[in-house]
Amino acid sequence: MAEQDARSPAERLLEHRRVDDVGAGRPLSRRARQTARSVEAYLKSGVKPRWMERLSEIDQGIAEERQRLARAYRVLREECGGDPAGFERRWRAIARTWPFEELNELIAQHNEWYPVERQLPMDVRTRDYVRVGGRSYRRPVLGPEWVLEQFPARPEG
């Protein structure tokens, strides 16, 4: 009777994809020595991390909102013509009610999970996660202040 293989299907698949099979008989390369060989590592290698997807969604969402706001800004300027006070009043009202709920939820998820997903170390002086590229990893939520910063209520020219 043939002996049954106790390895899982994933382990049998990985058996044929080992880095060190490339140079049989030679010492392992530094990369091969440091590569984690586990089912988890194999599965992770082909998937874009969630933090990366989320940042892309946030950047795309902000760009889309900026385009929508630019259109609304242009239309309102045309409607108000030579009435800067009317434009300012109406634009501030639009800024207060502009819907950012979904995008702000995504930003809140990023701010909460990014340091955990990236395994950022803690800065013992500040008791916060270390800065990434010299900046905080946190993204500001969007609201009326952001709208008025991007598109001032008192347009130039």
Secondary structure as a PSIPRED ss2 file (coil, helix, strand):
# PSIPRED VFORMAT (PSIPRED V4.0)

   1 M C   1.000  0.000  0.000
   2 A C   1.000  0.000  0.000
   3 E C   1.000  0.000  0.000
   4 Q C   1.000  0.000  0.000
   5 D C   1.000  0.000  0.000
   6 A C   1.000  0.000  0.000
   7 R C   1.000  0.000  0.000
   8 S C   1.000  0.000  0.000
   9 P H   0.000  1.000  0.000
  10 A H   0.000  1.000  0.000
  11 E H   0.000  1.000  0.000
  12 R H   0.000  1.000  0.000
  13 L H   0.000  1.000  0.000
  14 L H   0.000  1.000  0.000
  15 E H   0.000  1.000  0.000
  16 H C   1.000  0.000  0.000
  17 R C   1.000  0.000  0.000
  18 R C   1.000  0.000  0.000
  19 V H   0.000  1.000  0.000
  20 D H   0.000  1.000  0.000
  21 D H   0.000  1.000  0.000
  22 V C   1.000  0.000  0.000
  23 G C   1.000  0.000  0.000
  24 A C   1.000  0.000  0.000
  25 G C   1.000  0.000  0.000
  26 R C   1.000  0.000  0.000
  27 P C   1.000  0.000  0.000
  28 L C   1.000  0.000  0.000
  29 S C   1.000  0.000  0.000
  30 R H   0.000  1.000  0.000
  31 R H   0.000  1.000  0.000
  32 A H   0.000  1.000  0.000
  33 R H   0.000  1.000  0.000
  34 Q H   0.000  1.000  0.000
  35 T C   1.000  0.000  0.000
  36 A C   1.000  0.000  0.000
  37 R C   1.000  0.000  0.000
  38 S C   1.000  0.000  0.000
  39 V H   0.000  1.000  0.000
  40 E H   0.000  1.000  0.000
  41 A H   0.000  1.000  0.000
  42 Y H   0.000  1.000  0.000
  43 L H   0.000  1.000  0.000
  44 K H   0.000  1.000  0.000
  45 S H   0.000  1.000  0.000
  46 G C   1.000  0.000  0.000
  47 V C   1.000  0.000  0.000
  48 K C   1.000  0.000  0.000
  49 P C   1.000  0.000  0.000
  50 R H   0.000  1.000  0.000
  51 W H   0.000  1.000  0.000
  52 M H   0.000  1.000  0.000
  53 E H   0.000  1.000  0.000
  54 R H   0.000  1.000  0.000
  55 L H   0.000  1.000  0.000
  56 S H   0.000  1.000  0.000
  57 E H   0.000  1.000  0.000
  58 I H   0.000  1.000  0.000
  59 D H   0.000  1.000  0.000
  60 Q H   0.000  1.000  0.000
  61 G H   0.000  1.000  0.000
  62 I H   0.000  1.000  0.000
  63 A H   0.000  1.000  0.000
  64 E H   0.000  1.000  0.000
  65 E H   0.000  1.000  0.000
  66 R H   0.000  1.000  0.000
  67 Q H   0.000  1.000  0.000
  68 R H   0.000  1.000  0.000
  69 L H   0.000  1.000  0.000
  70 A H   0.000  1.000  0.000
  71 R H   0.000  1.000  0.000
  72 A H   0.000  1.000  0.000
  73 Y H   0.000  1.000  0.000
  74 R H   0.000  1.000  0.000
  75 V H   0.000  1.000  0.000
  76 L H   0.000  1.000  0.000
  77 R H   0.000  1.000  0.000
  78 E H   0.000  1.000  0.000
  79 E H   0.000  1.000  0.000
  80 C H   0.000  1.000  0.000
  81 G C   1.000  0.000  0.000
  82 G C   1.000  0.000  0.000
  83 D C   1.000  0.000  0.000
  84 P H   0.000  1.000  0.000
  85 A H   0.000  1.000  0.000
  86 G H   0.000  1.000  0.000
  87 F H   0.000  1.000  0.000
  88 E H   0.000  1.000  0.000
  89 R H   0.000  1.000  0.000
  90 R H   0.000  1.000  0.000
  91 W H   0.000  1.000  0.000
  92 R H   0.000  1.000  0.000
  93 A H   0.000  1.000  0.000
  94 I H   0.000  1.000  0.000
  95 A H   0.000  1.000  0.000
  96 R H   0.000  1.000  0.000
  97 T H   0.000  1.000  0.000
  98 W C   1.000  0.000  0.000
  99 P C   1.000  0.000  0.000
 100 F C   1.000  0.000  0.000
 101 E H   0.000  1.000  0.000
 102 E H   0.000  1.000  0.000
 103 L H   0.000  1.000  0.000
 104 N H   0.000  1.000  0.000
 105 E H   0.000  1.000  0.000
 106 L H   0.000  1.000  0.000
 107 I H   0.000  1.000  0.000
 108 A H   0.000  1.000  0.000
 109 Q H   0.000  1.000  0.000
 110 H H   0.000  1.000  0.000
 111 N H   0.000  1.000  0.000
 112 E H   0.000  1.000  0.000
 113 W H   0.000  1.000  0.000
 114 Y H   0.000  1.000  0.000
 115 P H   0.000  1.000  0.000
 116 V H   0.000  1.000  0.000
 117 E H   0.000  1.000  0.000
 118 R C   1.000  0.000  0.000
 119 Q C   1.000  0.000  0.000
 120 L C   1.000  0.000  0.000
 121 P C   1.000  0.000  0.000
 122 M E   0.000  0.000  1.000
 123 D E   0.000  0.000  1.000
 124 V C   1.000  0.000  0.000
 125 R C   1.000  0.000  0.000
 126 T C   1.000  0.000  0.000
 127 R C   1.000  0.000  0.000
 128 D E   0.000  0.000  1.000
 129 Y E   0.000  0.000  1.000
 130 V C   1.000  0.000  0.000
 131 R C   1.000  0.000  0.000
 132 V E   0.000  0.000  1.000
 133 G C   1.000  0.000  0.000
 134 G C   1.000  0.000  0.000
 135 R E   0.000  0.000  1.000
 136 S C   1.000  0.000  0.000
 137 Y C   1.000  0.000  0.000
 138 R C   1.000  0.000  0.000
 139 R C   1.000  0.000  0.000
 140 P C   1.000  0.000  0.000
 141 V C   1.000  0.000  0.000
 142 L C   1.000  0.000  0.000
 143 G C   1.000  0.000  0.000
 144 P H   0.000  1.000  0.000
 145 E H   0.000  1.000  0.000
 146 W H   0.000  1.000  0.000
 147 V H   0.000  1.000  0.000
 148 L H   0.000  1.000  0.000
 149 E H   0.000  1.000  0.000
 150 Q H   0.000  1.000  0.000
 151 F C   1.000  0.000  0.000
 152 P C   1.000  0.000  0.000
 153 A C   1.000  0.000  0.000
 154 R C   1.000  0.000  0.000
 155 P C   1.000  0.000  0.000
 156 E C   1.000  0.000  0.000
 157 G C   1.000  0.000  0.000
